[in-house]
């Protein structure tokens, strides 16, 4: 992580007012990789779905998650098809 110069060997309790942007800019590439791994432990990508009752619900939830994550890779036609289906309900 970012290092800070130490001028005096005195133990002091202090708060630092540093923005997240400043912190990230002070990180080198290895520090950023560590930071990303740490964040990924707490941030779960995707749509939170409740516990499934059966195999069909598990399959459905998997499909919905895949669609949610693939949105930016979809063609306009695919998105319109999904919108059409969703608008029925």
Backbone as CSV, one residue per row, in Angstrom:
resi,resn,N_x,N_y,N_z,CA_x,CA_y,CA_z,C_x,C_y,C_z
1,UNK,0.835,-1.171,0.000,0.000,0.000,0.000,0.886,1.242,0.000
2,UNK,0.306,2.410,-0.160,1.116,3.631,-0.207,1.955,3.788,1.058
3,UNK,3.134,4.314,0.899,3.998,4.551,2.056,4.051,6.040,2.366
4,UNK,4.284,6.335,3.616,4.373,7.695,4.070,5.695,7.841,4.812
5,UNK,6.354,8.930,4.588,7.656,9.162,5.201,7.509,9.293,6.714
6,UNK,8.492,8.721,7.422,8.491,8.781,8.871,9.712,9.603,9.280
7,UNK,9.490,10.704,9.970,10.581,11.590,10.345,11.013,11.401,11.792
8,UNK,10.084,11.077,12.659,10.396,10.957,14.079,9.826,9.642,14.584
9,UNK,10.575,8.952,15.419,10.127,7.684,15.990,9.272,7.939,17.221
10,UNK,8.089,8.472,17.005,7.166,8.736,18.097,5.849,8.085,17.733
11,UNK,5.295,7.345,18.670,4.021,6.692,18.423,2.900,7.682,18.690
12,UNK,2.126,7.964,17.650,1.060,8.953,17.743,-0.189,8.375,17.103
13,UNK,-1.304,8.593,17.752,-2.575,8.183,17.175,-3.133,9.379,16.417
14,UNK,-3.392,9.198,15.124,-3.846,10.318,14.310,-4.792,9.831,13.225
15,UNK,-5.656,10.721,12.811,-6.538,10.444,11.693,-5.969,11.129,10.458
16,UNK,-6.112,10.466,9.314,-5.640,11.054,8.064,-6.843,11.328,7.189
17,UNK,-6.910,12.506,6.672,-7.996,12.879,5.795,-7.482,12.787,4.360
18,UNK,-7.696,11.628,3.750,-7.237,11.396,2.377,-8.414,10.844,1.588
19,UNK,-8.594,11.343,0.418,-9.719,10.877,-0.397,-9.383,9.514,-1.002
20,UNK,-10.399,8.730,-1.341,-10.128,7.456,-2.004,-9.318,7.635,-3.288
21,UNK,-9.590,8.715,-4.019,-8.851,8.966,-5.260,-7.369,9.186,-4.970
22,UNK,-7.077,9.970,-3.928,-5.683,10.209,-3.562,-4.998,8.914,-3.134
23,UNK,-5.729,8.086,-2.393,-5.176,6.812,-1.941,-4.825,5.932,-3.128
24,UNK,-5.759,5.800,-4.056,-5.539,4.951,-5.234,-4.385,5.485,-6.079
25,UNK,-4.291,6.787,-6.223,-3.209,7.373,-7.014,-1.844,7.130,-6.371
26,UNK,-1.812,6.952,-5.054,-0.555,6.702,-4.359,-0.140,5.232,-4.418
27,UNK,-1.027,4.369,-4.908,-0.736,2.927,-4.993,0.047,2.610,-6.256
28,UNK,0.944,1.607,-6.135,1.590,1.097,-7.344,0.739,-0.060,-7.874
29,UNK,1.183,-0.691,-8.953,0.373,-1.724,-9.604,0.083,-2.899,-8.676
30,UNK,1.070,-3.337,-7.919,0.866,-4.463,-6.996,-0.125,-4.083,-5.897
31,UNK,-0.025,-2.842,-5.408,-0.963,-2.373,-4.394,-2.397,-2.362,-4.931
32,UNK,-2.551,-1.923,-6.175,-3.884,-1.889,-6.782,-4.469,-3.286,-6.923
33,UNK,-3.642,-4.259,-7.283,-4.121,-5.640,-7.382,-4.575,-6.150,-6.019
34,UNK,-3.809,-5.838,-4.954,-4.205,-6.215,-3.598,-5.517,-5.544,-3.203
35,UNK,-5.657,-4.285,-3.555,-6.868,-3.533,-3.244,-8.081,-4.133,-3.945
36,UNK,-7.920,-4.484,-5.212,-9.019,-5.089,-5.972,-9.427,-6.420,-5.351
37,UNK,-8.448,-7.246,-4.971,-8.770,-8.524,-4.329,-9.519,-8.304,-3.019
38,UNK,-9.087,-7.319,-2.243,-9.746,-7.028,-0.969,-11.183,-6.563,-1.191
39,UNK,-11.392,-5.705,-2.172,-12.743,-5.215,-2.468,-13.632,-6.353,-2.951
40,UNK,-13.096,-7.227,-3.785,-13.888,-8.335,-4.323,-14.364,-9.297,-3.243
41,UNK,-13.685,-9.342,-2.105,-14.138,-10.192,-0.999,-15.454,-9.688,-0.422
42,UNK,-15.665,-8.368,-0.487,-16.845,-7.768,0.132,-17.929,-7.401,-0.874
43,UNK,-17.538,-7.163,-2.107,-18.488,-6.756,-3.134,-18.806,-7.953,-4.014
44,UNK,-20.017,-8.391,-3.966,-20.443,-9.526,-4.785,-21.154,-8.994,-6.011
45,UNK,-20.569,-9.263,-7.153,-21.120,-8.791,-8.411,-22.420,-9.526,-8.706
46,UNK,-23.403,-8.800,-9.169,-24.616,-9.456,-9.616,-25.853,-9.031,-8.862
47,UNK,-26.905,-9.723,-9.162,-28.212,-9.439,-8.597,-28.424,-10.372,-7.410
48,UNK,-28.724,-9.828,-6.227,-28.980,-10.717,-5.100,-30.319,-11.425,-5.298
49,UNK,-30.282,-12.723,-5.355,-31.493,-13.519,-5.519,-31.652,-14.420,-4.303
50,UNK,-32.888,-14.609,-3.884,-33.155,-15.436,-2.720,-32.794,-16.892,-2.941
51,UNK,-32.805,-17.646,-1.851,-32.496,-19.068,-1.936,-33.554,-19.757,-2.776
52,UNK,-33.093,-20.586,-3.688,-34.004,-21.263,-4.605,-34.725,-22.411,-3.912
53,UNK,-35.944,-22.624,-4.371,-36.761,-23.703,-3.817,-36.550,-25.019,-4.557
54,UNK,-36.120,-24.928,-5.822,-35.984,-26.153,-6.606,-34.987,-25.944,-7.742
55,UNK,-34.757,-27.003,-8.494,-33.789,-26.970,-9.588,-34.185,-25.968,-10.666
56,UNK,-35.474,-25.866,-10.970,-35.937,-24.937,-11.998,-35.649,-23.485,-11.601
57,UNK,-35.845,-23.163,-10.314,-35.533,-21.819,-9.835,-34.034,-21.554,-9.911
58,UNK,-33.218,-22.555,-9.586,-31.757,-22.404,-9.693,-31.356,-22.092,-11.132
59,UNK,-31.916,-22.832,-12.074,-31.612,-22.615,-13.488,-32.077,-21.229,-13.929
60,UNK,-33.262,-20.833,-13.496,-33.806,-19.522,-13.839,-32.897,-18.416,-13.310
61,UNK,-32.509,-18.512,-12.033,-31.647,-17.499,-11.422,-30.305,-17.413,-12.136
62,UNK,-29.752,-18.544,-12.553,-28.494,-18.540,-13.308,-28.661,-17.796,-14.640
63,UNK,-29.770,-18.053,-15.331,-30.023,-17.372,-16.604,-30.158,-15.862,-16.404
64,UNK,-30.885,-15.457,-15.377,-31.093,-14.033,-15.107,-29.766,-13.355,-14.788
65,UNK,-28.928,-14.001,-13.987,-27.615,-13.436,-13.656,-26.757,-13.287,-14.905
66,UNK,-26.756,-14.305,-15.774,-25.965,-14.235,-17.006,-26.441,-13.086,-17.897
67,UNK,-27.748,-12.923,-18.003,-28.287,-11.817,-18.812,-27.887,-10.467,-18.224
68,UNK,-27.948,-10.348,-16.909,-27.602,-9.083,-16.261,-26.135,-8.727,-16.501
69,UNK,-25.268,-9.711,-16.472,-23.832,-9.458,-16.646,-23.445,-9.273,-18.110
70,UNK,-24.276,-9.728,-19.029,-23.927,-9.682,-20.452,-24.529,-8.482,-21.178
71,UNK,-25.207,-7.610,-20.471,-25.937,-6.519,-21.107,-25.073,-5.694,-22.051
72,UNK,-23.874,-5.363,-21.653,-23.027,-4.505,-22.487,-22.468,-5.240,-23.703
73,UNK,-22.572,-6.555,-23.710,-22.081,-7.338,-24.841,-23.198,-7.715,-25.814
74,UNK,-24.436,-7.419,-25.449,-25.579,-7.824,-26.264,-25.792,-6.888,-27.450
75,UNK,-26.361,-7.468,-28.489,-26.746,-6.652,-29.639,-28.043,-5.922,-29.306
76,UNK,-28.334,-4.894,-30.076,-29.573,-4.141,-29.890,-30.784,-5.056,-30.076
77,UNK,-30.698,-5.960,-31.031,-31.808,-6.891,-31.281,-32.063,-7.787,-30.069
78,UNK,-30.983,-8.292,-29.459,-31.142,-9.139,-28.266,-31.782,-8.355,-27.125
79,UNK,-31.338,-7.119,-26.942,-31.896,-6.292,-25.865,-33.375,-6.016,-26.117
80,UNK,-33.740,-5.739,-27.354,-35.144,-5.492,-27.681,-35.983,-6.750,-27.460
81,UNK,-35.436,-7.909,-27.761,-36.153,-9.168,-27.522,-36.417,-9.353,-26.034
82,UNK,-35.401,-9.120,-25.214,-35.559,-9.269,-23.768,-36.544,-8.233,-23.233
83,UNK,-36.467,-6.999,-23.734,-37.418,-5.969,-23.313,-38.843,-6.360,-23.682
84,UNK,-39.004,-6.930,-24.869,-40.336,-7.371,-25.291,-40.905,-8.434,-24.370
85,UNK,-40.063,-9.385,-24.003,-40.501,-10.444,-23.073,-40.853,-9.847,-21.716
86,UNK,-39.983,-8.976,-21.203,-40.215,-8.370,-19.886,-41.491,-7.516,-19.881
87,UNK,-41.765,-6.826,-20.981,-42.951,-5.967,-21.051,-44.251,-6.757,-21.057
88,UNK,-44.188,-8.027,-21.439,-45.394,-8.865,-21.377,-45.875,-9.057,-19.953
89,UNK,-44.946,-8.988,-18.995,-45.270,-9.293,-17.612,-45.157,-8.064,-16.769
